């Protein structure tokens, strides 16, 4: 997931994308994206034109030529193939890579498994599925002490009240 379409922009089929990635230069003419509603079948679009603004991307896709057509995309999630994503610096991860990782406390005791990571106004939230429930912790270095992608394990040190 690289973003969500928020609304049309102008009258000629442009739409706004609220990005979920930092490197917005990945969006370029000719790029093929997949879009899908929360629950539904994805479809592919080819990007025709791009305008990058601070924390906002304006896109024009082939075949989306009116405000109405762009409005029909509102709320849809935008996906890119992993091969189209830019390489990240060391110790950085795309959220999709963390889904399914085991979560343990600093003493090694198991907590659960990463089910989802949600963006939030004060920072992103890691949702950890436990046996009978789920917990949420901020995706912050104060709580996440290490990530071992080889072992697919995340070590956390949350306050006791979060567990």
Buried (B, 14 or more C-beta within 10 A) or exposed (E): BBBBBBEBBEEBBBBBBBBBBEEBEBBEEEBEBBBBEEEEEBEEBEBBBBEBEEEBBBBBBBEBBEBEBBBBBBEBBBBBEEEBBEEEEEEEEBBEBBEEBBBBBEEEEEBBBBBBBEEEEEEEBBBBBBEEEEBBBBBEEEBBBEBEEEEBBBBBEBEEEEB
